[in-house]
Amino acid sequence: MKNVLVAPLDWGLGHATRCIPIVRELLKKGCNVSIAGSGSSLLLLKDEFPKLQHFELQPYNPVYPERRGGMVWKMASQLPKFYQAIKKEHDQIEQLVKENKFDLVISDNRYGCWSQRVPCVFITHQSNILMPKRFGWLSPLVSLINKRLMKKFDYCWIPDFPDGNNLSGNLNRFSKHEKDRFRFIGTLSRFKASGRKREVLYDATIIISGPEPQRSIFEKIVRLQLGASDIRYCLVRGAFNPAERSMVPNIHDYLGTEKLQDVIEVSRIVVARSGYSTVMDMAALGKKVIFVPTPGQTEQEYLARRLHAAGIAFSCPQHQFDLQYALVESRNFTGFRDFPAESGLLSDAIDSVLNVRRVVKISSQKI
């Protein structure tokens, strides 16, 4: 039995939710799986897999700007903090691997979660990190740093399909000599389409997610508009604070996988952030969606524009969000359909790394 440690990033919940199918597949293959993480993402996985062993890692604690601009400067000002978090989590991983005799570490975008003792996998949906236009001159430097950090891992997995029918677009782009380092594992979603014809109970389900303060800002915008509307709705706040627990039947702080899928399936349309994990979830369920990207988060803004231009999902900036207008405009969009169903790519990728012999690496790499 292989001992495997899975460690998702704690920026929002998306990295944790897309690790759910990975954990399920590992368990199906008879692995002994443990979870390492921090913040809400760790709480989510504890809720999904309460019987698994969990470890607390150094949190990144990113702080987002309240205004639409300034994301690059805000992130740049926190680089020393992020660097220290990466160093700390690497030390923690080395200790965990030594004490618990893990055979494999799978890191979802946590750059410090690699070990010299065992094979390590890095999961990313953006091997090509996009910069805002006015900071395009920084792209070569950002790309160089990203590649250097990823090279500390033995394998890099991309949750997408390699052909033209993919979801990530330009978020994944690499040269010919780099292709051997990357392996496409198919899209990852905690949801599986039921195929059932369900009675529509909600005109819209709104899923609020992402780091503060933008999560709360978007929730305030949505609540004001829902209060002036007569539509049937369900609101999922994406909050884990017990002090703010909602007692209203159609407003939920958080829903587990089964309950959330049930709500989505009885909803005519979903309003959500355009994070890549959410995009994969909506594609898995074949839903119609209205995307509202987190302000300043270039990846989400790119995905929203791409899906809007393809006629799949209506999207608009947060500061221009008008629910009634968005519901009308969304009628002109197809929703997700004809995207590849579950494949064996993930299973094959896991088999390939589980069969690697455990060796101590001789390396002089440093964080």
Secondary structure by P-SEA (a helix, b strand, c coil): cbbbbbbbbccccaaaaaaaaaaaaaaaaccbbbbbbccaaaaaaaaacccbbbbbccccbbbbbccccaaaaaaaaaaaaaaaaaaaaaaaaaaaaaaacccbbbbccccccccccbbbbbbbcccccccccccccaaaaaaaaaaaaaacccbbbbcccccccccccccccccccccccccccccccccccccccccccccbbbbbbcccaaaaaaaaaaaaaaaaccccbbbbccccccccccccccccccccaaaaaaaaaacccccccccaaaaaaaaaabbbbbbbccccaaaaaaaaaaaaaaccbbbbccccccaaaaaaaacccccccccccccaaaaaaaaaaaaccbbbbbccccc
